[in-house]
Amino acid sequence: MKNKKALIFGITGQDGAYLSKLLLKKKYKVYGVTRSKAKKNLLNLIKLGINKKINLFLSKNLNKNEIKNIIVSVSPKEIYYLAGQSSVGISFKQPFQTYKSNNLGLFHILEHCRIYNKKIKIYNSASSECFGNNKKIYCNERTPFNPISPYGKAKSFGFWLMKYYRENFNINASNGILFNHESPLRKKEFVTEKIIKYARNFSKKSNKLLIGNIKIQRDWGWANDFVTAIYLINSSKKNDDYVIGTGKYNSLLKFIKFVFEEKNISLKMLKESTKLKRSDEIMKICSDNSKIKRKFNWTSKHNLREISSKLLNKELY
């Protein structure tokens, strides 16, 4: 295949790093856009041993001219937009930054392709947070959006932006609606990382683990499985939108039980905290992944117990 070049926005994040590794295995030339080339910002790429195999561009603002210059310089076959503030909790404190980081760069990419190059394949990661507190437990590509967090609203805008450019300007734009997916590359802001860190550092002197709502139920998958789905979507001849998830849901309490069991920690060390509970919280949600299974024969390979064990043991694969 000619021009096997991929440009990844958000390359230093969990998904960006795993996707880079996958694309390098498939003999792509991988280019990435990052806000900083400082070592601490490149840790995920370093952990995967690929930091020296990637061509990095610096862009602090993802403005129109920066993005145009980068795309022209690389001339990629595929663009992956994985950038943006991704913590639901932080989005309540930083709604404008969440909205801007998730959508402004994407807007400029779509505009550039509309004007200069409609052949480029563009992928955008949306989120299960777009569905919000939907009456349906199992959500698919036809399920209405009802976001209840600034993050969910920001991701919803990006989804519809991609769909609009695809349908009105014939842009090669596809969305993945990703459910929760974990790995040791996850940022510390996520509740799963909080639980894992507590278990790893547990001692007789440890205080109880404070968690907001242990009854919430989510569809948890493994990040390295999910980036395969992302690649399949953006390398497909047809542009479309796909839900990416395991198709199974578990409670946060169950996740904690798996982690505590492996480290021989009593559940008495767990305590629900009213202060940590959100007023707007999605209680139960799960993916209906039948479309992506049917189209690409893709399924998630890891269950929750395996995921919790891998996280505890810092297993990257």
C-alpha positions in Angstrom: 0.0 0.0 0.0 1.4 3.4 -1.0 1.5 6.4 1.4 1.1 4.4 4.6 1.4 7.5 6.7 -0.8 8.2 9.8 -1.1 11.4 11.7 -2.3 11.1 15.3 -3.5 14.1 17.4 -3.3 13.1 21.1 -0.5 10.7 20.4 0.9 10.8 24.0 -2.3 9.6 25.6 -3.3 6.0 26.3 -5.1 5.4 23.0 -2.6 7.4 21.0 0.4 5.4 22.3 -1.2 2.0 21.7 -2.5 3.0 18.3 1.0 4.2 17.3 2.4 0.8 18.3 -0.2 -1.0 16.2 0.4 1.2 13.2 4.2 0.8 13.4 3.7 -3.0 13.3 1.7 -2.5 10.2 4.6 -0.7 8.6 3.1 2.8 8.8 5.1 5.9 9.1 3.6 7.4 12.3 3.5 11.2 13.0 2.1 12.7 16.1 1.0 16.1 17.4 1.7 17.0 21.0 1.6 20.1 23.2 5.0 19.3 24.8 8.1 17.2 23.9 9.1 17.1 27.5 10.0 13.6 28.7 7.2 13.5 31.3 4.7 14.1 28.4 6.1 11.3 26.3 6.1 8.6 29.1 3.5 6.4 27.4 5.5 6.3 24.2 8.6 5.6 26.2 6.9 2.8 28.1 5.9 1.1 24.8 9.5 1.6 23.4 8.4 3.6 20.4 9.3 7.2 21.3 12.2 7.2 18.9 10.2 5.7 16.0 7.7 8.5 15.8 8.0 11.9 14.2 6.5 14.5 16.6 5.1 18.0 15.8 4.7 20.6 18.5 1.3 22.4 18.7 0.2 24.1 21.8 -3.0 25.6 20.5 -4.0 23.4 17.5 -4.8 26.5 15.6 -5.7 26.7 11.9 -2.3 27.5 10.5 -0.4 25.0 12.7 -2.7 22.2 11.7 -2.6 23.2 8.0 1.2 23.2 8.0 1.4 19.9 9.8 -1.0 18.1 7.4 0.7 19.6 4.3 4.1 18.6 5.7 3.1 15.0 6.4 0.5 14.4 3.6 -1.1 11.5 5.6 -3.4 8.8 4.3 -5.1 8.7 7.7 -5.7 11.1 10.5 -6.7 10.1 14.0 -8.2 12.7 16.4 -7.7 11.3 19.9 -6.9 14.7 21.5 -8.7 16.5 24.3 -9.3 16.6 28.0 -10.8 13.2 28.7 -11.8 13.2 32.4 -15.5 13.5 33.2 -14.8 14.7 36.7 -12.4 17.4 35.5 -14.8 18.5 32.8 -17.2 19.8 35.5 -14.4 22.1 36.7 -13.1 23.0 33.3 -16.0 22.9 30.8 -14.6 25.5 28.4 -11.2 23.8 28.2 -12.9 20.4 27.7 -15.0 21.7 24.9 -12.1 23.5 23.2 -9.6 20.7 23.4 -12.0 18.1 22.1 -13.3 20.1 19.2 -11.3 23.1 18.0 -8.5 21.1 16.4 -11.0 18.7 14.9 -12.9 21.6 13.3 -9.7 22.9 11.7 -8.8 19.4 10.4 -12.2 18.9 8.8 -12.0 22.4 7.2 -8.6 21.7 5.8 -9.7 18.5 4.2 -12.9 20.1 2.9 -10.9 22.8 1.1 -7.6 21.0 0.2 -7.8 17.3 0.4 -10.9 15.2 0.6 -9.1 11.9 0.2 -7.7 11.8 3.7 -9.4 9.4 6.1 -10.3 11.0 9.4 -11.2 9.2 12.6 -12.6 10.8 15.7 -13.1 9.2 19.1 -16.5 10.0 20.7 -17.6 8.5 24.1 -20.3 6.5 25.8 -20.8 9.7 27.8 -22.6 11.0 24.8 -25.5 8.7 25.7 -25.9 10.1 29.2 -28.7 8.7 31.4 -30.5 7.1 28.5 -33.5 4.8 29.3 -31.7 2.0 27.4 -29.0 0.0 29.1 -27.6 -1.3 25.8 -26.6 1.6 23.5 -25.8 1.3 19.8 -25.4 3.7 16.9 -29.1 4.5 16.7 -29.5 5.3 20.4 -30.2 9.0 21.0 -27.6 11.1 22.8 -28.5 12.7 26.1 -25.2 13.9 27.6 -25.2 15.1 31.2 -21.5 16.1 31.7 -19.5 18.8 29.9 -17.3 16.1 28.6 -20.3 14.2 27.2 -21.6 17.3 25.6 -18.2 18.1 24.1 -17.8 14.6 22.6 -21.3 14.8 21.3 -20.5 18.0 19.4 -17.4 16.3 17.8 -19.5 13.3 16.8 -22.1 15.5 15.0 -19.4 17.7 13.5 -17.8 14.6 11.8 -21.2 13.3 10.7 -22.1 16.7 9.2 -18.9 17.0 7.2 -19.2 13.5 5.9 -22.8 13.9 4.8 -22.6 17.4 3.5 -19.1 17.8 2.1 -18.3 14.1 1.3 -15.4 14.1 3.7 -14.0 10.7 4.7 -15.0 11.0 8.3 -15.8 8.2 10.8 -16.6 8.1 14.5 -15.9 5.5 17.2 -18.2 5.8 20.2 -15.9 4.3 22.9 -17.0 2.8 26.1 -14.6 2.7 29.1 -11.3 1.1 28.3 -8.3 0.7 30.7 -4.6 0.0 30.7 -1.5 1.0 32.8 -1.2 4.0 30.6 -4.4 5.5 32.0 -4.1 9.0 33.6 -4.3 9.2 37.4 -7.6 11.2 37.3 -9.6 8.1 36.5 -11.3 6.1 39.4 -9.8 2.8 38.2 -6.3 4.2 38.6 -7.2 5.5 42.1 -8.3 2.0 43.1 -5.2 0.4 41.6 -2.8 2.8 43.2 -4.5 2.3 46.6 -4.2 -1.5 46.3 -0.6 -1.4 45.2 0.5 0.8 48.1 -1.7 -0.8 50.7 -0.3 -1.5 54.1 -1.6 -2.0 57.7 -1.3 1.8 58.2 -3.5 2.6 55.1 -6.7 4.6 55.6 -9.9 3.3 54.0 -10.4 3.8 50.2 -13.0 6.5 49.7 -15.2 6.1 46.6 -18.2 8.1 45.5 -20.7 5.6 44.1 -19.7 1.9 44.0 -23.1 1.0 42.5 -22.5 2.5 39.0 -22.2 -0.1 36.3 -20.0 0.3 33.2 -18.8 -1.6 30.2 -15.1 -1.9 30.8 -12.7 -3.0 28.1 -8.9 -3.2 27.5 -7.4 -0.2 25.6 -5.1 -2.3 23.4 -8.1 -4.2 22.1 -10.0 -1.0 21.4 -7.3 0.6 19.2 -7.5 -2.3 16.9 -11.2 -1.4 16.4 -10.2 2.2 15.8 -7.7 1.2 13.1 -10.3 -1.1 11.4 -12.8 1.8 11.3 -10.4 4.3 9.7 -8.8 1.9 7.2 -12.2 0.7 6.0 -13.4 1.8 2.5 -16.7 2.9 3.9 -17.0 5.9 6.3 -19.4 5.2 9.2 -19.9 5.4 12.9 -19.4 2.5 15.3 -19.9 1.7 19.0 -16.8 0.1 20.5 -17.3 -1.9 23.7 -17.3 -5.3 25.2 -21.1 -5.8 25.3 -21.0 -6.6 29.0 -21.4 -4.4 32.1 -20.1 -4.7 35.7 -20.4 -2.6 38.8 -17.6 -0.6 40.2 -17.9 -2.6 43.3 -17.1 -5.8 41.3 -14.0 -4.2 39.9 -12.9 -3.2 43.5 -13.6 -6.8 44.7 -11.4 -8.3 42.0 -8.5 -5.8 42.8 -8.9 -6.3 46.6 -9.0 -10.1 46.3 -5.8 -10.2 44.3 -4.0 -8.1 47.0 -5.7 -9.8 50.0 -7.4 -6.6 51.1 -10.6 -6.8 53.1 -13.7 -5.0 51.7 -14.0 -3.4 55.1 -11.3 -1.0 53.8 -13.7 0.4 51.3 -16.0 3.3 52.2 -18.5 5.2 50.1 -18.1 9.0 50.4 -21.1 11.3 49.9 -18.7 14.2 49.1 -17.3 12.3 46.1 -20.7 11.4 44.6 -21.8 13.4 41.6 -25.3 14.9 41.4 -25.4 13.9 37.7 -24.2 10.3 37.4 -24.8 7.6 34.7 -25.9 4.6 36.8 -25.9 1.8 34.2 -24.7 1.7 30.6 -23.4 -0.9 28.2 -22.5 -1.2 24.6 -24.5 -3.0 21.9 -21.4 -3.8 19.8 -23.2 -5.9 17.2 -22.5 -3.6 14.3 -18.7 -3.6 14.7 -18.7 -7.3 15.3 -20.7 -7.9 12.2 -18.7 -5.5 10.0 -15.2 -6.3 11.1 -15.5 -9.4 13.2 -14.1 -7.4 16.1 -14.5 -8.4 19.8 -12.8 -7.4 23.0 -10.5 -10.1 24.2 -10.3 -9.4 27.9 -12.8 -9.6 30.8 -12.9 -7.5 33.9 -11.0 -9.9 36.1 -8.2 -10.1 33.6 -8.2 -6.4 33.2 -8.0 -5.7 36.9 -5.1 -8.2 37.2 -3.2 -6.6 34.3 -3.6 -3.2 35.8 -2.3 -4.3 39.2 0.7 -6.0 37.6 1.3 -3.1 35.1 1.0 -5.4 32.2 0.9 -3.4 29.0 -0.4 -6.2 26.8 
